[in-house]
Amino acid sequence: MEKEYKFLRSKWEFGEASECRRGLVCGMGYTNEELQRPIIGVVNSWNEYNPGHTHLNKLAERVKQGIRDAGGLPFEVETTGICDGMVLKDPRYIEVPSRNSIADQVELTVEGNFFDGIVMLSTCDSVVPGHLMGAARLDIPTIIVTGGYMPLGTYAGEERLHIHAQDKVGTAQDGKIDMEFYNGLIENSWGTCGACTSMTTANSMCIVAEAMGMTMPGNSTLSATSSQLYRIAYNAGKQIMKLVEDGITARDIITVESIKNAIKVDMAVAGSTNLLLHIPAIANEAGYDLPWWKYFDKASNQIPLLSHLAPSGKYSLKDFDLAGGIRALISKMLPVLNPDCLTVNGLTIGDNVKIAPCYDDDVIRGLDNPVSHEPGIGVLYGNLAPEGAIIKIAAVPENLMTFKGPAKCFDTLEAALNALRSGRINKGDACIVRFLGLKARFGTTAFTFQEELKGYSELFNSCAVITDGRFSGGTSGLSIGYISPEAMLGPLGIVEDGDMIEIDIPNRRIHLCITDQEIAARAENFDWKPNYEQYPRFLRLFAKNVGPMSKGGIWE
């Protein structure tokens, strides 16, 4: 069916409401001539507290100048923009709740104001996917401008990656590092603005936005302080006018094929595991309710690792940028991508990388010379995870690729940590750390438990960790996360101590060794309920209305 889209959205028939609006805008100093132009919302997430966003006010000025020069009338509006490195992680883990709130803010602000098109500025973990979700939901002409990566800090005569300072926190707590040196690292390893310098969630999401076709070419892997970034912002302002004129909307760009391209690019750079939530969320907001986790699994087996970036590799985003950036990577990946996907500059993704040199073939490798052929992630299915569960395959010891062991169940992260520290976890246990899912605890990670387990080598090399929470990009061992449905809604909640758990990674299987009849009987008597009253109203609202992880945790 042909899509219905009417331009200009900002215009309507003479009436009291339209005349009131005209009068209000004229009262702010605008002219009737300006009001005849397409009205473009510049949706900014600038604030003074999130270092990834402190410069977006300056980028927005360049966007607005481009809009004006191309004949439009820009109005800047704002969404929240929380830095996920600066918030409480537990028990009020707000990354996914804030992401969903941002998508709602976009919908309300843009729809309420009848903008003809939007340019959205964001950089960080939850904000880029929140903006993309809002764009997919609204389906009007949209361009994303991402804010670039953070310049490296310097300390003791060297450039420093923040992740290498962050990794020293535990060492400092144990008194195993000179505190003067440690404090110098913490105080000097972060740059002035932009996304943190490794391939964690922020940079992963910026790259996904470009691989999906929603940014101007080359935007996602530029320094936050680069003059090129300001030129891109200006050109995005001009280009949005062309999209409005041609009636090209967000869902003309965000398609099933462009989402698959984004997943493949994610695999090539070993992007953040948080993309297992964010990409399906964007896809579902665009109307594509598909088994996206299965496609992640398929892509993981097909796409080799082409750039070994921190935190798991030796190269920074600066190294990646100097080597040619995202355009060089996509150019080398074209044989396995769909090159015909439309992008916001009006050309296809293949057209955009016809002239995209690579200046360092070790930082950005070709398909014939990858860093590794090992699949990055796998998706397990079975009666314990009917909708799927995620495993970092490359991080699993060979002896644990198949596993069978008794369940040891913990209903809180604290209980699991206490058991580990007091010697109540045995060799070969299947440690179930549950009720950390989106509805029960907002998608808290079990990373602290997984990290502490590393300190017990006999347990680390024999035990499984199974959780409905998320995990960090640094997770290793037989750690299975994102169990869906989560324990509050599915079989993970009815597992009892001593139940045998089977895991078969080569065959992508996770199985609870009890009968279907026993599962049904336990489920009938299951009555675990979260204490929602302990949380503020917004988090209560989130937990009561969020959907499953496998669909991205969007509103049901």
Secondary structure as a PSIPRED ss2 file (coil, helix, strand):
# PSIPRED VFORMAT (PSIPRED V4.0)

   1 M C   1.000  0.000  0.000
   2 E C   1.000  0.000  0.000
   3 K C   1.000  0.000  0.000
   4 E C   1.000  0.000  0.000
   5 Y C   1.000  0.000  0.000
   6 K C   1.000  0.000  0.000
   7 F C   1.000  0.000  0.000
   8 L C   1.000  0.000  0.000
   9 R C   1.000  0.000  0.000
  10 S C   1.000  0.000  0.000
  11 K C   1.000  0.000  0.000
  12 W C   1.000  0.000  0.000
  13 E C   1.000  0.000  0.000
  14 F C   1.000  0.000  0.000
  15 G C   1.000  0.000  0.000
  16 E H   0.000  1.000  0.000
  17 A H   0.000  1.000  0.000
  18 S H   0.000  1.000  0.000
  19 E H   0.000  1.000  0.000
  20 C H   0.000  1.000  0.000
  21 R H   0.000  1.000  0.000
  22 R H   0.000  1.000  0.000
  23 G H   0.000  1.000  0.000
  24 L H   0.000  1.000  0.000
  25 V H   0.000  1.000  0.000
  26 C H   0.000  1.000  0.000
  27 G H   0.000  1.000  0.000
  28 M C   1.000  0.000  0.000
  29 G C   1.000  0.000  0.000
  30 Y C   1.000  0.000  0.000
  31 T C   1.000  0.000  0.000
  32 N H   0.000  1.000  0.000
  33 E H   0.000  1.000  0.000
  34 E H   0.000  1.000  0.000
  35 L H   0.000  1.000  0.000
  36 Q C   1.000  0.000  0.000
  37 R C   1.000  0.000  0.000
  38 P C   1.000  0.000  0.000
  39 I E   0.000  0.000  1.000
  40 I E   0.000  0.000  1.000
  41 G E   0.000  0.000  1.000
  42 V E   0.000  0.000  1.000
  43 V E   0.000  0.000  1.000
  44 N E   0.000  0.000  1.000
  45 S C   1.000  0.000  0.000
  46 W C   1.000  0.000  0.000
  47 N C   1.000  0.000  0.000
  48 E C   1.000  0.000  0.000
  49 Y C   1.000  0.000  0.000
  50 N C   1.000  0.000  0.000
  51 P C   1.000  0.000  0.000
  52 G C   1.000  0.000  0.000
  53 H C   1.000  0.000  0.000
  54 T C   1.000  0.000  0.000
  55 H C   1.000  0.000  0.000
  56 L H   0.000  1.000  0.000
  57 N H   0.000  1.000  0.000
  58 K H   0.000  1.000  0.000
  59 L H   0.000  1.000  0.000
  60 A H   0.000  1.000  0.000
  61 E H   0.000  1.000  0.000
  62 R H   0.000  1.000  0.000
  63 V H   0.000  1.000  0.000
  64 K H   0.000  1.000  0.000
  65 Q H   0.000  1.000  0.000
  66 G H   0.000  1.000  0.000
  67 I H   0.000  1.000  0.000
  68 R H   0.000  1.000  0.000
  69 D H   0.000  1.000  0.000
  70 A C   1.000  0.000  0.000
  71 G C   1.000  0.000  0.000
  72 G C   1.000  0.000  0.000
  73 L E   0.000  0.000  1.000
  74 P E   0.000  0.000  1.000
  75 F E   0.000  0.000  1.000
  76 E E   0.000  0.000  1.000
  77 V E   0.000  0.000  1.000
  78 E E   0.000  0.000  1.000
  79 T C   1.000  0.000  0.000
  80 T C   1.000  0.000  0.000
  81 G C   1.000  0.000  0.000
  82 I C   1.000  0.000  0.000
  83 C C   1.000  0.000  0.000
  84 D C   1.000  0.000  0.000
  85 G C   1.000  0.000  0.000
  86 M C   1.000  0.000  0.000
  87 V C   1.000  0.000  0.000
  88 L C   1.000  0.000  0.000
  89 K C   1.000  0.000  0.000
  90 D C   1.000  0.000  0.000
  91 P C   1.000  0.000  0.000
  92 R C   1.000  0.000  0.000
  93 Y C   1.000  0.000  0.000
  94 I C   1.000  0.000  0.000
  95 E H   0.000  1.000  0.000
  96 V H   0.000  1.000  0.000
  97 P H   0.000  1.000  0.000
  98 S H   0.000  1.000  0.000
  99 R H   0.000  1.000  0.000
 100 N H   0.000  1.000  0.000
 101 S H   0.000  1.000  0.000
 102 I H   0.000  1.000  0.000
 103 A H   0.000  1.000  0.000
 104 D H   0.000  1.000  0.000
 105 Q H   0.000  1.000  0.000
 106 V H   0.000  1.000  0.000
 107 E H   0.000  1.000  0.000
 108 L H   0.000  1.000  0.000
 109 T H   0.000  1.000  0.000
 110 V H   0.000  1.000  0.000
 111 E H   0.000  1.000  0.000
 112 G H   0.000  1.000  0.000
 113 N H   0.000  1.000  0.000
 114 F C   1.000  0.000  0.000
 115 F C   1.000  0.000  0.000
 116 D C   1.000  0.000  0.000
 117 G E   0.000  0.000  1.000
 118 I E   0.000  0.000  1.000
 119 V E   0.000  0.000  1.000
 120 M E   0.000  0.000  1.000
 121 L E   0.000  0.000  1.000
 122 S E   0.000  0.000  1.000
 123 T C   1.000  0.000  0.000
 124 C C   1.000  0.000  0.000
 125 D C   1.000  0.000  0.000
 126 S C   1.000  0.000  0.000
 127 V H   0.000  1.000  0.000
 128 V H   0.000  1.000  0.000
 129 P H   0.000  1.000  0.000
 130 G H   0.000  1.000  0.000
 131 H H   0.000  1.000  0.000
 132 L H   0.000  1.000  0.000
 133 M H   0.000  1.000  0.000
 134 G H   0.000  1.000  0.000
 135 A H   0.000  1.000  0.000
 136 A H   0.000  1.000  0.000
 137 R H   0.000  1.000  0.000
 138 L H   0.000  1.000  0.000
 139 D C   1.000  0.000  0.000
 140 I C   1.000  0.000  0.000
 141 P C   1.000  0.000  0.000
 142 T E   0.000  0.000  1.000
 143 I E   0.000  0.000  1.000
 144 I E   0.000  0.000  1.000
 145 V E   0.000  0.000  1.000
 146 T E   0.000  0.000  1.000
 147 G C   1.000  0.000  0.000
 148 G C   1.000  0.000  0.000
 149 Y E   0.000  0.000  1.000
 150 M C   1.000  0.000  0.000
 151 P C   1.000  0.000  0.000
 152 L C   1.000  0.000  0.000
 153 G E   0.000  0.000  1.000
 154 T E   0.000  0.000  1.000
 155 Y E   0.000  0.000  1.000
 156 A C   1.000  0.000  0.000
 157 G C   1.000  0.000  0.000
 158 E E   0.000  0.000  1.000
 159 E E   0.000  0.000  1.000
 160 R E   0.000  0.000  1.000
 161 L C   1.000  0.000  0.000
 162 H H   0.000  1.000  0.000
 163 I H   0.000  1.000  0.000
 164 H H   0.000  1.000  0.000
 165 A H   0.000  1.000  0.000
 166 Q H   0.000  1.000  0.000
 167 D C   1.000  0.000  0.000
 168 K C   1.000  0.000  0.000
 169 V H   0.000  1.000  0.000
 170 G H   0.000  1.000  0.000
 171 T H   0.000  1.000  0.000
 172 A H   0.000  1.000  0.000
 173 Q H   0.000  1.000  0.000
 174 D C   1.000  0.000  0.000
 175 G C   1.000  0.000  0.000
 176 K C   1.000  0.000  0.000
 177 I C   1.000  0.000  0.000
 178 D C   1.000  0.000  0.000
 179 M H   0.000  1.000  0.000
 180 E H   0.000  1.000  0.000
 181 F H   0.000  1.000  0.000
 182 Y H   0.000  1.000  0.000
 183 N H   0.000  1.000  0.000
 184 G H   0.000  1.000  0.000
 185 L H   0.000  1.000  0.000
 186 I H   0.000  1.000  0.000
 187 E H   0.000  1.000  0.000
 188 N H   0.000  1.000  0.000
 189 S C   1.000  0.000  0.000
 190 W C   1.000  0.000  0.000
 191 G C   1.000  0.000  0.000
 192 T C   1.000  0.000  0.000
 193 C C   1.000  0.000  0.000
 194 G C   1.000  0.000  0.000
 195 A E   0.000  0.000  1.000
 196 C C   1.000  0.000  0.000
 197 T C   1.000  0.000  0.000
 198 S C   1.000  0.000  0.000
 199 M C   1.000  0.000  0.000
 200 T C   1.000  0.000  0.000
 201 T H   0.000  1.000  0.000
 202 A H   0.000  1.000  0.000
 203 N H   0.000  1.000  0.000
 204 S H   0.000  1.000  0.000
 205 M H   0.000  1.000  0.000
 206 C H   0.000  1.000  0.000
 207 I H   0.000  1.000  0.000
 208 V H   0.000  1.000  0.000
 209 A H   0.000  1.000  0.000
 210 E H   0.000  1.000  0.000
 211 A H   0.000  1.000  0.000
 212 M C   1.000  0.000  0.000
 213 G C   1.000  0.000  0.000
 214 M C   1.000  0.000  0.000
 215 T E   0.000  0.000  1.000
 216 M C   1.000  0.000  0.000
 217 P C   1.000  0.000  0.000
 218 G C   1.000  0.000  0.000
 219 N H   0.000  1.000  0.000
 220 S H   0.000  1.000  0.000
 221 T H   0.000  1.000  0.000
 222 L C   1.000  0.000  0.000
 223 S E   0.000  0.000  1.000
 224 A C   1.000  0.000  0.000
 225 T C   1.000  0.000  0.000
 226 S C   1.000  0.000  0.000
 227 S H   0.000  1.000  0.000
 228 Q H   0.000  1.000  0.000
 229 L H   0.000  1.000  0.000
 230 Y H   0.000  1.000  0.000
 231 R H   0.000  1.000  0.000
 232 I H   0.000  1.000  0.000
 233 A H   0.000  1.000  0.000
 234 Y H   0.000  1.000  0.000
 235 N H   0.000  1.000  0.000
 236 A H   0.000  1.000  0.000
 237 G H   0.000  1.000  0.000
 238 K H   0.000  1.000  0.000
 239 Q H   0.000  1.000  0.000
 240 I H   0.000  1.000  0.000
 241 M H   0.000  1.000  0.000
 242 K H   0.000  1.000  0.000
 243 L H   0.000  1.000  0.000
 244 V H   0.000  1.000  0.000
 245 E H   0.000  1.000  0.000
 246 D H   0.000  1.000  0.000
 247 G C   1.000  0.000  0.000
 248 I C   1.000  0.000  0.000
 249 T C   1.000  0.000  0.000
 250 A H   0.000  1.000  0.000
 251 R H   0.000  1.000  0.000
 252 D H   0.000  1.000  0.000
 253 I H   0.000  1.000  0.000
 254 I C   1.000  0.000  0.000
 255 T C   1.000  0.000  0.000
 256 V H   0.000  1.000  0.000
 257 E H   0.000  1.000  0.000
 258 S H   0.000  1.000  0.000
 259 I H   0.000  1.000  0.000
 260 K H   0.000  1.000  0.000
 261 N H   0.000  1.000  0.000
 262 A H   0.000  1.000  0.000
 263 I H   0.000  1.000  0.000
 264 K H   0.000  1.000  0.000
 265 V H   0.000  1.000  0.000
 266 D H   0.000  1.000  0.000
 267 M H   0.000  1.000  0.000
 268 A H   0.000  1.000  0.000
 269 V C   1.000  0.000  0.000
 270 A C   1.000  0.000  0.000
 271 G C   1.000  0.000  0.000
 272 S C   1.000  0.000  0.000
 273 T C   1.000  0.000  0.000
 274 N C   1.000  0.000  0.000
 275 L H   0.000  1.000  0.000
 276 L H   0.000  1.000  0.000
 277 L H   0.000  1.000  0.000
 278 H H   0.000  1.000  0.000
 279 I H   0.000  1.000  0.000
 280 P H   0.000  1.000  0.000
 281 A H   0.000  1.000  0.000
 282 I H   0.000  1.000  0.000
 283 A H   0.000  1.000  0.000
 284 N H   0.000  1.000  0.000
 285 E H   0.000  1.000  0.000
 286 A C   1.000  0.000  0.000
 287 G C   1.000  0.000  0.000
 288 Y C   1.000  0.000  0.000
 289 D C   1.000  0.000  0.000
 290 L C   1.000  0.000  0.000
 291 P C   1.000  0.000  0.000
 292 W H   0.000  1.000  0.000
 293 W H   0.000  1.000  0.000
 294 K H   0.000  1.000  0.000
 295 Y H   0.000  1.000  0.000
 296 F H   0.000  1.000  0.000
 297 D H   0.000  1.000  0.000
 298 K H   0.000  1.000  0.000
 299 A H   0.000  1.000  0.000
 300 S H   0.000  1.000  0.000
 301 N H   0.000  1.000  0.000
 302 Q H   0.000  1.000  0.000
 303 I C   1.000  0.000  0.000
 304 P C   1.000  0.000  0.000
 305 L E   0.000  0.000  1.000
 306 L C   1.000  0.000  0.000
 307 S C   1.000  0.000  0.000
 308 H C   1.000  0.000  0.000
 309 L E   0.000  0.000  1.000
 310 A C   1.000  0.000  0.000
 311 P C   1.000  0.000  0.000
 312 S C   1.000  0.000  0.000
 313 G C   1.000  0.000  0.000
 314 K C   1.000  0.000  0.000
 315 Y E   0.000  0.000  1.000
 316 S C   1.000  0.000  0.000
 317 L H   0.000  1.000  0.000
 318 K H   0.000  1.000  0.000
 319 D H   0.000  1.000  0.000
 320 F H   0.000  1.000  0.000
 321 D H   0.000  1.000  0.000
 322 L H   0.000  1.000  0.000
 323 A C   1.000  0.000  0.000
 324 G C   1.000  0.000  0.000
 325 G H   0.000  1.000  0.000
 326 I H   0.000  1.000  0.000
 327 R H   0.000  1.000  0.000
 328 A H   0.000  1.000  0.000
 329 L H   0.000  1.000  0.000
 330 I H   0.000  1.000  0.000
 331 S H   0.000  1.000  0.000
 332 K H   0.000  1.000  0.000
 333 M H   0.000  1.000  0.000
 334 L H   0.000  1.000  0.000
 335 P H   0.000  1.000  0.000
 336 V H   0.000  1.000  0.000
 337 L C   1.000  0.000  0.000
 338 N C   1.000  0.000  0.000
 339 P C   1.000  0.000  0.000
 340 D C   1.000  0.000  0.000
 341 C C   1.000  0.000  0.000
 342 L E   0.000  0.000  1.000
 343 T C   1.000  0.000  0.000
 344 V C   1.000  0.000  0.000
 345 N C   1.000  0.000  0.000
 346 G C   1.000  0.000  0.000
 347 L C   1.000  0.000  0.000
 348 T E   0.000  0.000  1.000
 349 I H   0.000  1.000  0.000
 350 G H   0.000  1.000  0.000
 351 D H   0.000  1.000  0.000
 352 N H   0.000  1.000  0.000
 353 V C   1.000  0.000  0.000
 354 K C   1.000  0.000  0.000
 355 I C   1.000  0.000  0.000
 356 A C   1.000  0.000  0.000
 357 P C   1.000  0.000  0.000
 358 C C   1.000  0.000  0.000
 359 Y C   1.000  0.000  0.000
 360 D C   1.000  0.000  0.000
 361 D C   1.000  0.000  0.000
 362 D C   1.000  0.000  0.000
 363 V C   1.000  0.000  0.000
 364 I C   1.000  0.000  0.000
 365 R C   1.000  0.000  0.000
 366 G C   1.000  0.000  0.000
 367 L C   1.000  0.000  0.000
 368 D C   1.000  0.000  0.000
 369 N C   1.000  0.000  0.000
 370 P C   1.000  0.000  0.000
 371 V C   1.000  0.000  0.000
 372 S E   0.000  0.000  1.000
 373 H C   1.000  0.000  0.000
 374 E C   1.000  0.000  0.000
 375 P C   1.000  0.000  0.000
 376 G C   1.000  0.000  0.000
 377 I C   1.000  0.000  0.000
 378 G E   0.000  0.000  1.000
 379 V E   0.000  0.000  1.000
 380 L E   0.000  0.000  1.000
 381 Y E   0.000  0.000  1.000
 382 G E   0.000  0.000  1.000
 383 N C   1.000  0.000  0.000
 384 L C   1.000  0.000  0.000
 385 A E   0.000  0.000  1.000
 386 P E   0.000  0.000  1.000
 387 E E   0.000  0.000  1.000
 388 G E   0.000  0.000  1.000
 389 A E   0.000  0.000  1.000
 390 I E   0.000  0.000  1.000
 391 I E   0.000  0.000  1.000
 392 K C   1.000  0.000  0.000
 393 I H   0.000  1.000  0.000
 394 A H   0.000  1.000  0.000
 395 A H   0.000  1.000  0.000
 396 V C   1.000  0.000  0.000
 397 P C   1.000  0.000  0.000
 398 E H   0.000  1.000  0.000
 399 N H   0.000  1.000  0.000
 400 L H   0.000  1.000  0.000
 401 M C   1.000  0.000  0.000
 402 T E   0.000  0.000  1.000
 403 F E   0.000  0.000  1.000
 404 K E   0.000  0.000  1.000
 405 G E   0.000  0.000  1.000
 406 P E   0.000  0.000  1.000
 407 A E   0.000  0.000  1.000
 408 K E   0.000  0.000  1.000
 409 C E   0.000  0.000  1.000
 410 F E   0.000  0.000  1.000
 411 D C   1.000  0.000  0.000
 412 T C   1.000  0.000  0.000
 413 L H   0.000  1.000  0.000
 414 E H   0.000  1.000  0.000
 415 A H   0.000  1.000  0.000
 416 A H   0.000  1.000  0.000
 417 L H   0.000  1.000  0.000
 418 N H   0.000  1.000  0.000
 419 A H   0.000  1.000  0.000
 420 L H   0.000  1.000  0.000
 421 R H   0.000  1.000  0.000
 422 S C   1.000  0.000  0.000
 423 G C   1.000  0.000  0.000
 424 R C   1.000  0.000  0.000
 425 I C   1.000  0.000  0.000
 426 N C   1.000  0.000  0.000
 427 K C   1.000  0.000  0.000
 428 G C   1.000  0.000  0.000
 429 D C   1.000  0.000  0.000
 430 A E   0.000  0.000  1.000
 431 C E   0.000  0.000  1.000
 432 I E   0.000  0.000  1.000
 433 V E   0.000  0.000  1.000
 434 R C   1.000  0.000  0.000
 435 F C   1.000  0.000  0.000
 436 L C   1.000  0.000  0.000
 437 G C   1.000  0.000  0.000
 438 L H   0.000  1.000  0.000
 439 K H   0.000  1.000  0.000
 440 A H   0.000  1.000  0.000
 441 R H   0.000  1.000  0.000
 442 F C   1.000  0.000  0.000
 443 G C   1.000  0.000  0.000
 444 T C   1.000  0.000  0.000
 445 T E   0.000  0.000  1.000
 446 A C   1.000  0.000  0.000
 447 F H   0.000  1.000  0.000
 448 T H   0.000  1.000  0.000
 449 F H   0.000  1.000  0.000
 450 Q H   0.000  1.000  0.000
 451 E H   0.000  1.000  0.000
 452 E H   0.000  1.000  0.000
 453 L H   0.000  1.000  0.000
 454 K C   1.000  0.000  0.000
 455 G C   1.000  0.000  0.000
 456 Y C   1.000  0.000  0.000
 457 S H   0.000  1.000  0.000
 458 E H   0.000  1.000  0.000
 459 L H   0.000  1.000  0.000
 460 F H   0.000  1.000  0.000
 461 N C   1.000  0.000  0.000
 462 S C   1.000  0.000  0.000
 463 C C   1.000  0.000  0.000
 464 A E   0.000  0.000  1.000
 465 V E   0.000  0.000  1.000
 466 I E   0.000  0.000  1.000
 467 T E   0.000  0.000  1.000
 468 D C   1.000  0.000  0.000
 469 G C   1.000  0.000  0.000
 470 R E   0.000  0.000  1.000
 471 F C   1.000  0.000  0.000
 472 S C   1.000  0.000  0.000
 473 G C   1.000  0.000  0.000
 474 G C   1.000  0.000  0.000
 475 T C   1.000  0.000  0.000
 476 S C   1.000  0.000  0.000
 477 G C   1.000  0.000  0.000
 478 L E   0.000  0.000  1.000
 479 S E   0.000  0.000  1.000
 480 I E   0.000  0.000  1.000
 481 G E   0.000  0.000  1.000
 482 Y E   0.000  0.000  1.000
 483 I E   0.000  0.000  1.000
 484 S E   0.000  0.000  1.000
 485 P C   1.000  0.000  0.000
 486 E C   1.000  0.000  0.000
 487 A C   1.000  0.000  0.000
 488 M C   1.000  0.000  0.000
 489 L C   1.000  0.000  0.000
 490 G C   1.000  0.000  0.000
 491 P H   0.000  1.000  0.000
 492 L H   0.000  1.000  0.000
 493 G H   0.000  1.000  0.000
 494 I H   0.000  1.000  0.000
 495 V C   1.000  0.000  0.000
 496 E C   1.000  0.000  0.000
 497 D C   1.000  0.000  0.000
 498 G C   1.000  0.000  0.000
 499 D C   1.000  0.000  0.000
 500 M E   0.000  0.000  1.000
 501 I E   0.000  0.000  1.000
 502 E E   0.000  0.000  1.000
 503 I E   0.000  0.000  1.000
 504 D E   0.000  0.000  1.000
 505 I C   1.000  0.000  0.000
 506 P C   1.000  0.000  0.000
 507 N C   1.000  0.000  0.000
 508 R C   1.000  0.000  0.000
 509 R E   0.000  0.000  1.000
 510 I E   0.000  0.000  1.000
 511 H E   0.000  0.000  1.000
 512 L E   0.000  0.000  1.000
 513 C C   1.000  0.000  0.000
 514 I C   1.000  0.000  0.000
 515 T C   1.000  0.000  0.000
 516 D H   0.000  1.000  0.000
 517 Q H   0.000  1.000  0.000
 518 E H   0.000  1.000  0.000
 519 I H   0.000  1.000  0.000
 520 A H   0.000  1.000  0.000
 521 A H   0.000  1.000  0.000
 522 R H   0.000  1.000  0.000
 523 A H   0.000  1.000  0.000
 524 E H   0.000  1.000  0.000
 525 N H   0.000  1.000  0.000
 526 F C   1.000  0.000  0.000
 527 D C   1.000  0.000  0.000
 528 W C   1.000  0.000  0.000
 529 K C   1.000  0.000  0.000
 530 P C   1.000  0.000  0.000
 531 N C   1.000  0.000  0.000
 532 Y H   0.000  1.000  0.000
 533 E H   0.000  1.000  0.000
 534 Q H   0.000  1.000  0.000
 535 Y C   1.000  0.000  0.000
 536 P C   1.000  0.000  0.000
 537 R H   0.000  1.000  0.000
 538 F H   0.000  1.000  0.000
 539 L H   0.000  1.000  0.000
 540 R H   0.000  1.000  0.000
 541 L H   0.000  1.000  0.000
 542 F H   0.000  1.000  0.000
 543 A H   0.000  1.000  0.000
 544 K H   0.000  1.000  0.000
 545 N H   0.000  1.000  0.000
 546 V E   0.000  0.000  1.000
 547 G C   1.000  0.000  0.000
 548 P C   1.000  0.000  0.000
 549 M H   0.000  1.000  0.000
 550 S H   0.000  1.000  0.000
 551 K H   0.000  1.000  0.000
 552 G C   1.000  0.000  0.000
 553 G C   1.000  0.000  0.000
 554 I C   1.000  0.000  0.000
 555 W E   0.000  0.000  1.000
 556 E C   1.000  0.000  0.000
